């Protein structure tokens, strides 16, 4: 994917220095629709004078809207907050860190990526199981049921299974399905990316996907039990060292 220069412009306008900015959301997951917005995610570094007092502001910076004709949702966290999320078994931030769709990078981004494996544990399965349950609940509540939340359900379950079995983060559903070989995934992606007129399902389809959701949840639970990933993160000290160096550098 070629990075639109308008995204660089939005990143350049960020009020703080950035360690990185990447694209997340449907573009990362492999099923963007023609009208999909761009989810920009990253890490900023607050100046030392803003973090040494009693009150720390701007740990999260958010900006959304139409900019230069693109719908953009930008969210960045200060390095301390983001590092903490990495150590709390949050698969979402790991996907942002390791996204191949890079708008801004730095040597420190590369250093942080090198520490990512030391943050991954078998307990990341809980993140993916919880996110899948939330998305499936959303899918069930809508009439007629839409394809989009269902794709998110299968994406997170397959990402979790892949992580438990390989120790690697993969967020792109097309690549995940090269291994999973679920025959219905290409059709669901086509429905979602073709536009709203094909973005809903029939009742018979819903019954089938209910069984698939339950089957893949059980597969992820089983994979977590059998996983060779560690019980706890090992990168805490190295990340603390990196954060101190980043603060002093500023």
Buried (B, 14 or more C-beta within 10 A) or exposed (E): EEBBEEBEEBBEEBEBBBBBBBBBBBBBBBBBBEEBBBBBBBBBBBEEEBBEEEEEEBBEBEBEEEBEEBEBBBBBBBBBBBBBBBBEBBBBBBBBBBBEBEBBBBEBBEBBBEBBBBBBBBBBBBBBBEBBBBBBEBBBEEEEBBBBBBBBBBBBBBBBBBBBBEBEBBBBBEEBBEEBEBEBBEEBBEBBBEEEEEBBBEEEBBEEBEEBBEEBBEBBBEBBEEBEBBEEBEBBEBBEEBBEEBBEEB
